[in-house]
Amino acid sequence: MKLLRTLAAAGALALTLAGTVTARNPQFQGADPHAVMIGRELWVFPTGGPGGSWAADRFGAFSSRDLKTWRPRGELIRRDQIGWIKDDGAPEHFLWAPGIATRNGKYYLYYSVGPQNPTPSRIGVAVADRPAGPYRDSGRPLITGDKGFEAIDPMVFPDRRSGKIYLYAGGSAGSTLRVWELKPDMVTVAREVKVPNPPQFTEGPFMHERNGVYYLSYSHGRFNGPDYSVHYATAPSPIGPWRYRGAILTSDDRHQGPGHHSFVKTPDGRWLIVYHRWDRAPGPGPFQGERVVAIDRITYAPDGTIRPVRMTDADAPVLASARRR
């Protein structure tokens, strides 16, 4: 059965984001955005959402055709619809950092359940027939953390070359990346794949492939501090070995703590990075208040490395009709 692409799946689809499009940054309140092209729209699955419309007890999704106006797609799943969530005995639980994948016409929502202490964090997965849901939980946690590993920030990458499906997760306490191969049902682990920890890795792993090169990008630093940033490594396969390439998204004089990102490819072959940040000048942390989602253009040098990203503000052309990179 054919595996549908998740993040770069828009190649054959008609898309209104082609040509010159300006992203009105910041897009909306929210964090940990996972972006994917679905039909003619860019969908974002975040923690939280516009105007604080989604709390830590549920997930929503938002879509846009112009990177300015966002359409709420409704409630995907609530905390009280996850039957196993209280099995650990913790007094309260939170949902964050969703990741989306699709296979055989089904949509799979992977998500973090915490806190890590006093009980281990866990990763769950829910299934739907449509991207907007409703999603039905699989009935059990997919991954459970331990003392040296925090099971958070899931990202699923279907490798078109091998046909294998990889789950990347981990970070924060222990700052450890782990990778698993999933079974074709997308809700069962086949095996863990041992990988080295990338340099400067903290959390939020993301994988994409371009011209046969695999790009593992991730967040570094404290999530609410000025050192929060996006770094990356490249590899000849989805599981390494990693070659560290440096930082591509760091704080500047107007925006702080950019991170927990995703990459998305437009139909004409251009790449965007969707991430969260605090829009504020440098100053002592930790930062307070709401994070916001922003979208900026990714360009690649002739040798395939990613050029550092310059964060933009209102009405910056992220899809200007320039030569492709």
C-alpha positions in Angstrom: 0.0 0.0 0.0 1.3 3.4 -0.9 2.8 5.5 1.8 1.6 9.1 1.5 4.2 11.8 2.0 3.6 14.0 5.0 5.5 17.3 4.8 6.7 17.4 1.2 3.5 16.0 -0.1 2.2 19.0 -2.0 4.2 18.6 -5.3 1.3 17.6 -7.5 -1.4 19.8 -5.8 -2.7 23.1 -6.9 -1.7 25.7 -4.4 -2.7 29.3 -4.0 0.5 30.1 -2.1 2.5 30.0 -5.4 4.0 33.2 -6.7 4.6 36.3 -4.5 3.1 35.8 -1.1 3.8 37.8 2.0 3.7 36.3 5.5 2.2 38.7 8.0 4.4 37.7 11.0 3.6 36.9 13.7 0.9 34.6 12.4 -0.9 33.8 15.7 -0.3 32.9 19.3 0.9 29.4 19.7 3.9 27.2 20.0 5.5 24.0 18.6 4.0 24.3 15.2 3.9 21.3 12.8 3.1 22.5 9.3 2.0 20.5 6.3 0.4 21.2 2.9 -3.1 19.8 2.6 -4.9 20.6 -0.7 -4.5 24.3 -1.4 -3.8 25.3 2.1 -1.0 25.4 4.6 -2.1 23.7 7.8 -0.5 24.3 11.2 -0.9 21.9 14.2 0.4 23.8 17.3 0.3 23.8 21.0 -2.2 26.5 21.7 -3.6 28.7 19.0 -4.9 32.1 17.9 -6.0 34.3 20.8 -5.2 31.5 23.3 -8.1 29.5 21.8 -6.6 26.2 22.6 -5.3 25.2 26.1 -3.0 22.4 27.3 -6.0 20.0 27.5 -6.7 19.8 23.8 -5.4 20.2 20.3 -6.7 22.3 17.4 -5.5 23.0 13.8 -5.4 26.2 11.7 -5.2 26.6 7.9 -4.4 29.5 5.5 -4.2 30.1 1.8 -2.4 33.5 2.1 -0.3 33.3 5.3 -2.3 36.2 6.7 -5.8 34.9 7.5 -6.1 31.7 9.5 -9.2 29.4 9.6 -9.7 27.5 12.9 -10.3 23.8 12.0 -11.9 22.9 15.3 -11.1 20.6 18.1 -9.0 17.5 17.2 -8.9 15.7 20.5 -9.3 16.5 24.2 -7.4 15.3 27.2 -10.5 13.6 28.6 -10.8 11.5 25.5 -7.5 9.7 26.1 -8.4 6.7 28.2 -4.9 5.8 29.5 -3.8 9.3 30.4 -4.4 8.9 34.2 -2.9 5.5 34.4 0.4 6.9 35.8 -1.3 8.4 38.8 -0.1 11.9 38.3 -2.4 14.6 39.7 -2.6 16.6 36.4 -1.6 16.2 32.7 -0.8 18.4 29.8 -0.8 18.0 26.0 1.7 19.7 23.8 4.0 19.4 20.8 1.8 17.6 18.2 3.1 16.0 15.0 1.0 14.9 12.0 1.5 12.2 9.5 -0.7 10.5 6.9 -0.9 7.0 5.4 -3.5 5.3 3.2 -6.0 8.2 3.6 -5.8 8.2 7.4 -4.3 11.0 9.5 -2.2 10.3 12.6 -1.7 12.8 15.4 1.3 12.2 17.6 1.5 14.2 20.8 3.3 14.6 24.1 1.7 13.9 27.5 3.4 15.2 30.7 4.7 16.4 33.0 7.9 14.4 33.2 8.1 14.5 37.0 7.1 12.8 39.2 6.0 10.3 36.5 7.5 9.6 33.1 6.3 11.6 30.1 4.6 9.7 27.3 3.9 10.0 23.6 0.4 9.1 22.3 -1.1 8.7 18.9 -4.6 9.3 17.6 -6.2 8.5 14.2 -8.7 10.3 12.0 -10.3 10.1 8.6 -9.8 13.8 8.0 -7.1 16.2 9.0 -9.5 18.2 11.1 -10.6 15.0 12.9 -12.2 14.0 15.2 -9.2 11.9 16.2 -9.6 8.6 18.1 -6.8 7.7 20.5 -5.1 4.4 19.8 -5.8 3.1 23.3 -2.2 3.1 24.7 0.9 5.2 24.9 3.3 4.7 22.0 6.4 5.6 24.0 7.0 6.0 27.7 10.0 8.0 29.1 12.3 7.0 31.9 14.7 8.7 34.2 17.3 9.4 31.5 14.9 10.2 28.7 11.9 12.5 28.3 9.4 11.2 25.8 8.3 14.5 24.2 8.2 16.2 20.8 7.3 13.4 18.4 8.0 13.7 14.7 7.2 11.0 12.1 9.2 10.8 8.9 8.2 8.3 6.1 11.4 7.6 4.1 10.5 7.3 0.5 13.7 5.5 -0.4 13.5 2.6 2.0 9.7 2.7 2.7 10.4 2.7 6.4 8.6 5.0 8.9 10.7 6.6 11.6 9.6 8.3 14.8 12.0 10.9 16.3 11.4 12.1 19.9 13.1 13.3 23.0 14.9 16.2 24.6 14.8 18.6 27.5 15.7 16.6 30.7 18.7 14.6 29.4 18.6 16.2 26.0 18.6 12.8 24.4 17.3 12.0 20.8 15.9 8.5 20.2 14.5 7.0 17.0 12.1 4.1 16.4 10.9 2.4 13.3 7.1 2.1 13.2 5.0 -0.7 11.8 2.8 0.0 8.8 -0.2 0.5 11.1 1.5 3.7 12.3 0.5 3.1 15.9 2.9 0.3 16.9 6.7 0.3 17.4 8.6 -2.2 15.3 12.0 -1.6 16.9 14.2 1.1 18.3 17.1 2.3 16.1 20.2 3.3 18.0 21.5 6.7 16.9 24.2 9.0 18.2 23.1 12.2 19.9 23.5 15.2 17.6 25.7 18.1 18.7 23.8 20.9 20.5 20.6 18.8 20.6 18.1 19.8 23.3 14.6 18.9 21.9 12.1 19.3 19.0 13.7 17.0 16.3 12.5 17.4 12.7 13.6 15.4 9.6 13.3 16.4 6.0 15.0 15.2 2.8 16.3 17.2 -0.2 18.2 16.0 -3.2 19.2 12.8 -1.4 20.5 14.6 1.7 18.7 14.1 5.0 18.4 17.1 7.3 17.9 16.6 11.0 17.1 19.9 12.6 16.3 20.5 16.3 16.1 23.1 19.0 19.0 24.0 21.3 18.9 25.8 24.7 16.3 26.6 27.3 12.8 26.9 25.8 12.1 30.3 27.4 15.6 31.7 27.2 17.5 33.8 24.6 19.7 30.9 23.7 16.8 28.9 22.3 17.6 28.4 18.6 17.5 25.9 15.7 20.5 23.9 14.7 20.9 21.1 12.2 23.0 18.2 11.0 23.0 16.3 7.7 23.3 12.6 6.9 23.2 10.1 4.0 20.2 8.3 5.7 17.4 9.2 8.1 19.3 7.6 11.0 22.7 9.2 10.5 25.6 9.4 10.8 25.1 13.1 11.6 27.4 15.8 10.4 26.8 18.9 12.4 26.3 22.0 10.3 25.5 24.8 12.8 22.7 27.1 13.8 20.2 28.5 11.3 17.7 30.4 13.5 18.9 32.4 16.5 17.6 35.4 18.5 18.1 38.9 17.2 17.4 42.5 18.4 13.6 42.1 17.9 12.8 38.4 18.3 13.9 36.0 21.0 14.0 32.3 21.5 13.0 31.0 18.1 12.6 27.3 18.0 10.5 24.1 17.9 10.0 24.3 14.2 8.9 22.4 11.1 9.9 22.6 7.4 7.3 22.5 4.6 7.8 22.4 0.9 5.6 24.4 -1.5 4.5 22.8 -4.9 7.0 24.9 -6.8 9.9 23.5 -4.8 10.5 26.2 -2.3 10.9 25.6 1.4 9.5 27.4 4.4 10.3 27.1 8.1 7.4 27.4 10.6 8.5 28.1 14.2 7.6 29.9 17.4 9.3 32.9 19.0 8.8 35.8 21.4 8.6 39.1 19.7 10.6 41.3 22.1 14.0 43.0 22.5 16.9 41.3 24.2 16.7 41.3 28.0 17.0 39.1 31.1 15.0 35.9 31.0 13.1 33.8 31.5 10.7 35.2 29.0 7.0 35.6 30.0 3.8 35.8 28.0 2.6 34.0 24.9 4.8 32.7 22.2 3.8 33.4 18.6 4.1 31.4 15.4 6.1 32.8 12.5 6.9 31.7 8.9 10.0 32.5 7.0 11.8 31.3 3.8 14.5 28.7 3.8 17.3 28.9 1.1 20.1 26.4 0.4 23.6 27.2 -0.7 25.0 25.4 -3.8 26.6 22.8 -1.6 23.3 21.9 0.0 23.8 23.7 3.4 21.0 25.8 4.8 21.7 29.5 4.9 20.9 31.2 8.3 17.3 32.5 8.5 16.6 36.2 8.9 13.4 36.5 10.9 10.8 38.8 9.4 7.9 40.8 10.5 4.6 42.0 9.0 4.2 41.6 5.2 7.7 40.2 4.4 7.8 38.4 1.1 8.6 34.8 2.0 7.5 33.4 -1.4 8.7 36.1 -3.7 9.1 35.0 -7.3 12.9 34.6 -7.0 15.2 32.0 -8.4 14.7 28.7 -6.6 17.3 27.6 -4.1 
